[in-house]
Amino acid sequence: MNRRALGTFFEGLCRGLTLLTAFALIAILAIIVGNGASVITWEFLSSAPTDGMAHGGIFPAIFGTICITLLMLLMVLPLGVGAAIYLVEYAGRGLGPRIIRAAVNNLAGVPSIVCGLFGLGFFILFVGRNLDRVLQTGLLFGQPAMLWAAATLAILVLPVVIVSTEEALRAVPRSHREAGFALGATRWRVVRQIVLPQAYPGILTGAILSISRGAGETAPILFTGCAYFLPRLPLTHVFGVPMVNPLDQFMELSYHIFIMATQSTDAQLTRPIQYGTTLVLVALTFALNLTAIIARNRGRRQQVTAS
Amino acid sequence: MWLTMGRGSGTSAWGEVVAELPAVRPVPAASRRPRRRRDWDEVVIEAGLRLAGYVAVILIGLIFAFLLKEGIQALLRIPLSEFLSTTVLDYQGNPKVVRLWQPVGDAPKYSLLPLLTGSFLVAVPATILAGIFGVGTGVYLAELASTRTREILKPMIELLAGIPTVVIGFLCLASLGTFLQELLGTTFRLNAFVGAIGVALVTVPLIASLTEDALRAVPAELRSAAYGLGATRWQVIAGVSVPAAVSGIAAACILGMGRALGETMIVLLATGNAALITLDVFSSVRTMTATIAAELGAVVQGGEQYQALFLVGGLLLTITFTINVVAELVLERMRRRLAS
């Protein structure tokens, strides 16, 4: 009887801890929405900061966040998906793939601020400055820019893309590959025409998760390209057509929250703007995460029914 | 394909899955090349994929190389003992040993001790908190929750992991700090404990999901056998499942600790950033990560402080790397035990 009571107690404890954790999420959302919702207007979303960032909107930060995450995706997706295809479809079980897997694991454990240090030391001061020297471009590449910030973020999310793509590729039944080989298809043809189409939703999930992760990270971009305030958008005109300039600095949502909360001229006065920016960032990452979670659960369920 | 496969496919009389295969046009026999010669495009593509695979290895190597490169220069430039303490003259002219991180000024001081104690003063309470909540949540999700409850709660835990850390840090700064100060009457509004709660919030989902995975890896026969002997559900959990998965759960907590030590934005915003050597969790502290984040933007590139910050980064990377390796070894042990 006593033992049973103890069991009930511990089961209740586990349930309580889980509910408290879930409650933390709700509390966080409630605080953000409660304080930030009143700030959100079309004007807030579509205009630039004014009066030394004490008023105005956050459009440049939204624009910068979208640009940098897309640029990051452009870099990380071919690399990450390629690496996963190599690991699952080509590599087998030798020493090489084991080293790669260990490297991916450890890359996932690298603190984000260390990524930022590396981005500054490698991309800007080593690659950038040497490019400038070779191309005689003065100080074009060797300074903080969207390109380098995106590259630094790409390092951070590379393990996310590799691991989720691997999972998606492994979920494709072996028999489908064998059917392809039996028809005389080469390995790449099997990958491209049989494996990748089936793994596509899983790969997409990984891409979405990496965007959400990249959009929320601040530490890697602190020194690699973020600007406190830019009076213009990071655009350049190529033959009169406006294009995003990857060599320009940019404003970014998570960095905007950070500097508004710590280095604003009057942090108390701009608190509503801080909460509003937070709400926009959280809404963005949540929408992405929720899409990814739903897509994955759906994929898993269908896998279960299919196998 | 996944989307169409689910409903459209069924099981044939032989129990095999019949799913719609994407059309692969068979290569006409006449155009088929001899088997021995490999197609050039195949070779090029495989080489490209292999290169993509090794990029992760190259990156990890470069990260270590660049941190070491600058960090070693700091070691050569600054006397080794300076990283522990500096002897200064107090206002009466008596020598005094101080352990400070004060890289700016006439006599820069580079003691790493306040940064190390600061980092651990946040990471240890955070890991304890996250361990309690994470393991509890993992056990509940893996062993106790009904499928429906699980399908609601698990995405919520995952969403908690998806909140950007700068947001958690901001909330600690803007709300939690004040709330806790009023509740506990602490001297500092922003202190190690506030930071630890924030860091715990992002570590709980990690520990919970790894704990859940570890428990799910325990073979069902073990549980069935215990139930067959008349054990209650909790007896099965406490006596069979958790002991079998204990290495995995330990690895989860170790990885959580690594994550907590590397966390930057939360501690930068929530711990007050005063580089004090203290064991009081309600004191304001400064971690290694926050030091790099706060100072690197304003230093001379290639200067003494710049290199010292890379040394701090190298130290941090070494610590988290060691932690990850330990966790991996513990996990390996669990895999072997479950396999035998």
Interface residues (C-beta under 8 A of the other chain):
Chain A: R3 R4 L6 G7 T8 F10 E11 L13 C14 R15 G16 L17 T18 L19 L20 T21 A22 A24 L25 I28 I31 I32 P78 L79 G80 V81 G82 A83 I85 Y86 L87 Y90 A91 G96 P97 I99 I100 A103 V104 N105 N106 L107 G109 V110 P111 S112 I113 V114 C115 G116 L117 F118 L120 G121 F122 L125 F126 I155 L158 P159 I162 P173 S175 H176 A179 G180 L183 G184 A185 T186 R187 W188 R189 V190 Q193 I194 P197 Q198 Y200 P201 G202 S212 R213 A215 G216 E217 T218 A219 L222 F223 S254 Y255 I257 F258 A261 T262 R271 Q274 Y275 T278 L281 V282 T285 F286 L288 N289 L290 I293 N297 R298 G299 R301 Q302 Q303 T305 A306 S307
Chain B: M1 W2 L3 M5 G6 S9 E16 V17 A19 L21 P22 V24 P26 V27 R32 D39 D41 E42 I45 E46 G48 L49 R50 L51 A52 G53 Y54 V55 A56 V57 L59 I60 L62 I63 F66 L67 K69 E70 I132 F133 G136 T137 V139 Y140 L141 L144 A145 E151 L153 P155 M156 I157 E158 L159 L160 G162 I163 P164 T165 V166 V167 I168 G169 F170 L171 L173 A174 S175 L201 V204 P205 A208 T232 R233 W234 Q235 I237 A238 L255 G258 R259 L261 G262 E263 T264 M265 L268 L269 T289 I292 A293 L296 G297 Q301 L309 F310 G313 L316 L317 T320 F321 I323 N324 E328
